[in-house]
Amino acid sequence: MIYAIRQRGQRQTLVEMSATDLNWVPWDPYVTYSSVNTAVAHRWVRDGKEHETGLFVDDDGKLRYAPRGS
């Protein structure tokens, strides 16, 4: 999986997808995707920014990952 920032206008959301998914994103003139490394994705979540990933900060402040369906 890779992480990317999806931008629609001023709204930015961290998303996760496979490299294949990133290559096959439907073209939309109002949406852009920029891949980011894991460190940037982790900081994004720790900073409380909007994301659609399995990443979360637990009660002890540790960054965790909850796979889909859990």
N, C-alpha and C positions, 0 to 999 in steps of 0.2 A: 504494500500500500504506500501511496505517496500522499502528501498533504499539499493543498493548493488554496490560495485565497481567491474566492469568487467575488467579483466586484460588479454590482449593478448600480450605476449612478454613484452615489456617495456611500452606499451600503457595502460593507465588506464582511464576508463570512468565511471562516476556515472550514474546508471540507476535506474529506479523505476519499480517495478513489484509487483504482489500479492505474498503472501507466497506460494501459489500453483504453480505459475509460477517458483519461485526459486527452488522448489522441482522437477519440471519437465523440467529443462533446459537440452537440448540435450548434451550428453557427448562429449566433445572435448578436446583432450589432450593439446591443446594450449591455452585454455581459462579457467579462474577460476573466480568464483564469491565469494565475501566476503560481507556479510550483514554488514551494518553500521547503527548507530542510527541517528535520525533526526538532532541532533546538528552537527554531522560530515558532513552530507549531506548539511546542510545550510552553514557551513564554506567552503565546497568544492565549492559551487556556488559563494559565496561572494569572494572567492579567484580567481575567473575567470577560474577555471579548466573545462575541457571538461565534458559535461553531456548531457544526453538524458532524461530530466525530464521536468516537467511543472514549475519548479522554475526559477525565474529571479529576478534581482535587478532593481527596477524601477528608474525613474529619481531623486527621492528624496532619493535614497539609501536604500529603504525598500525592504526587501525580500518578494516576492509575489509568488503566484501559479496560473498558467493559466491552467485550465483543458484541456484535449485533445479536439480538435475541436473548440477552441475559438480563 
